[in-house]
Amino acid sequence: MLLVQLMKPFYTKLEGNRIKLVFAYQYFSIRKDDELFQFIPVEGKEIIVHTETLQVENLADIFVFQKGNRFIRLPLYQLLLVSDIHMHLQVIIENSAQMNLGSSSLEGVSEAIEEFEEKNYERMIDYALLHKDAALFNKLLQFKEFNGGFPIE
């Protein structure tokens, strides 16, 4: 059995209902009989997963791994059968889905920004008090009082 040592996509791209995971040198390696083989993108270099069914779509693509002058050429379907790549794919897809959900969901963002600004304002006041900077302290109080907002410097 082959064990995936490292599997980090060079980049991921969401195209409709597919996640495309693109791999490059040093981002994908497998272990066979205690020997480490590094992925080389000479043939297949991407794994395409359907987001709804979680099925790999490009099963015929050939992935090549190299150690010195020895090569392992495996169709993606065979790599899926003889290795623990499923676990790694699952983690990557879950992380990609969370990132896409997080970037597309904007509710609560303005509240979070206001909270960060308020905390930053409080730290600026604490800084002015700690350093006995009356001018900065007065400036902060005036700005908030007259503008109802926070100074940005």
ZIQUI-V149932 format. One record per helix or strand of 2 or more residues. SS is the DSSP state (alpha for helix, beta for strand). FROM is the first residue (numbers start at 0). LEN is the number of residues. If there is no record, write none. Layout:
SS|FROM|LEN ; SS|FROM|LEN
//
This chain:
beta|1|6 ; beta|10|5 ; beta|17|5 ; beta|27|5 ; beta|34|6 ; beta|45|5 ; beta|61|6 ; beta|69|6 ; alpha|75|7 ; alpha|84|20 ; alpha|108|22 ; alpha|133|14
//
